[in-house]
């Protein structure tokens, strides 16, 4: 996934990442209002594309290594990279992860959330809540001098404590002008292992947590990854920057940012 050279972003570049990240957060908020039984994943995709173009941004997934759509829509047992289509109609009780990456002024804002369609069952509800907390704990492990393994360990410990498993085949990644670059950020691991975190590093943390086995299978379309046992999978993702004092989440709406964070880069 990209070369092994880790690019440190400047203050100016991180401000551009903030703008892209804010737009990505706003897009997810907008799509959240459409999620209900009877809506197709293609409708979500097409509205996301219209919304993105209207704001002068570009959908990074569209055409990326041949990916045919503008967003990823991963429903129920789909771990990631689900391809929106007209025949996939959301049903009450489904869970859906929507992964968006608008490009603004050359920089990528990469984020995803898992949403409930109608009323979730108890297992789905717990899985989604645990996955969101896994992301929070992974982000909380980020600070200068920490190791990449600290992030994965924090996520893995909490997921497994709650009886769930962590996907191994897909990881977080460096992001900036390039969509996927170094470093890789596994969502499992050992504290104190891996590369040391330094201010200016920007990457995604995007834990994929499964109800059953962590193992997945990629379907014949070459993209859609599903759980091997057909059980549920959930995911949440933020793009973050390592700062001199800790961490900043770049994929928040502008109004949700803490003003103090901006001065810490």
Protein Blocks (a to p, Z undefined) as FASTA:
>chain_A
ZZfbdcdddfklmmmmmmmmmmmmmmmmmmmmmgcghiafklmmmmmmmmmmmnopacfk
gopahiabfbdcdehjlmbhpacdfklccdehiacdddddddeehiacdddddddehjad
fklmmmmmmmmmmmmmmmmmgcghiafklmmmmmmmmmmmnopacdfkbccddddjbmbd
cddddfbdcehiajdddehiacdddddcdfblfbdcddfkomaccdfklpacdddddddd
ddfklpadfbbcfklpcfklmmmZZ
